[in-house]
Structure formats: structure tokens, C-alpha cells
Amino acid sequence: MLKANQKYVLKNYMLQEAILLAQKGDFSMVQTLLHIARKPYDELPEFEHFTQETPEEYKNIGLSCSS
């Protein structure tokens, strides 16, 4: 099961946060998400909060390809 289902799935609200920070010159979230995307099946305890359900306030955020 662990080999078939990745632990980390990038979600729209995470990407939106990374975009907003990058627009201000802070690419730390981009680097974090890139690290997670490269190892979606690994145990990464420091990023465990990214495995949680999407917070209610972010459930309707949508991104377009141009984002």
C-alpha cells in the first residue's frame, strides 16, 4: 500500500502560499514543496503537517495553469 499511495500530495493552498511568498522574493516554500514532491513516498517527519486534510478556509481555492 505504501508503495502505491504517496504520503505527500501537493494541494492548491500549499502552491498558492508558495506563489505568494515567491512574489515577495521568498522562495523557501517553493524549495520545501519541491523537496516533498521529489520524495512523496518517504517519511519526512518535519513535513508531517503537509499530510493533513486541507483546512476548511482553503477548500475552494483553484489555480490555473498560468499561476
N, C-alpha and C positions, 0 to 999 in steps of 0.2 A: 504494500500500500504506500509506504513512504517513497518508494522509487517511482511510483506512478503519479503521485499527488504532491506538487510542490508545496512547501510550507509558506513561502512568501509570494504573494501576488500583489503587484503594484496596482494601486487603486487611484481613481481620478483625484481624490482630495490630496493624496500624497504628491502626485505630479503637479497639481495646482500650487501647492505650497512651495515646491522646488522651483517652479516658474517664477512665482512672486519674489522669492529670495534672490534668484539669479538676476532678475531685472534690477535688483538693488546692488548687484555685484557680489553677492554671497552665494557661492556655488557648493557650499557644504552639503546641502540636502541633495543636490544633483549627484555628488560623489557618493553619498550614503545609498541612494536608490540604485545607482549603478553597481555598487558593491553587492547589494542584495540581489539585484537582477542577475548577476553573474553566478550566484550561489543559492538559487531558490530552494534547493532541497536540503541544504546544510542547516545545522543547529547554530544559530547566531544569537546567543543569549542577550547581547547588548541591543538587539533589534527586535526583541520579542514583542514589543508594543505594536509593531507593524503587522502582527498576525491577528490582531483583534478585529472584531466586526467594525465596519465603517460607522463612525459616530453619526448620530441622527441628523445633526446640522449639516452634514456633508453628503447625505444620501442622494440628493438631486443635482449634484454638480456634474456637468458634462463638459468634456473638452473636445475640440475639433482637431482635425489633422494639422491645422495651421497654428495650433498652440505650440 
